[in-house]
């Protein structure tokens, strides 16, 4: 078993998130993350919240969770942050289900969440790498996202992705997306897979696609970042 991409689910979650967040100027990242979570058919979506931070990402993840019938969990540090999070969600949308909110430190809460396949952490939290290290990832693999990553904290000049994951998991690919305040992401292979074997499969697939270009047109998703004014076209 491994994570399998579904363009149809990604598109539906993207559009629904755009409709829910159309009046919010910070909604650029939300629909992109929503499309990722739904497109990878995530079943356990976990995110972290920093007191005073934006919650628009939670709206997108809640919509993705509805599309994939996923469990959606938000981790906050204390009761004060919990109250602030609930209040902030209510001001943006009442049409989506609130996630399950868990209060506690990384060591307390991550041990109780087994099979995480989509994890979003906030680089605004000083302990964000601890969530990555302690995550009990799904045997199918996982997609890990660091929002508010600035200049690519996880990919260059900061903690390397392979440095925050246990030795039994392989990082298939990493990328930094200049949307919002920056998204750093990594795709982690499932148990029993390795980055080298997946690279061979992808290389073979790419060769086949090149040989059959006329029959394989692919799909594209257009993303407009309202905060920067930039437009991105993503192939699915």
C-alpha angles and dihedrals in degrees: 000000000000140000110283122198119234114193091190094057091044092052094048094050091045093053094044091051092049089053093049095046102034093118095049117091092207094056096105096095096039098068092044093054091042091055091049094050094047094040092056090046093236115199100184113037116185127183137172127224130206118208109261093016128128118271100195089107089062090059091055093046092048090054091048090049090054090054095049099033088240132163107247119202130182118196119209129181101231146349092274091058090045092056092046091050094051091048092049093050091051092055093056106039139353093179097080129066117256115239125246104274119215123188119208151076121297093257091053101046107031093060088062095052111076124177100027109177100168120038127176118187129183115234086207087078113082090216097051094117090056090063089054094048094047099042114122097217126205119264086236091063130255146241115229123196131188112197124197086032095152109195097003101288094180099043103041134023095356138064110329118234092238088053094062099045128076117259094251094068127076124213107227097190142339132206141177116217118197095217123126107338091338135289121224113191142180133189111214121204122238123254112290093022127104132201091240094054092046091048089055091051092048091047090052091047092050091051091051090048091052091050091049100039094138093055097042112058096161127208130270132206119202116214125188118197105212095194096056100025091233125136125214129193113204123195115220 
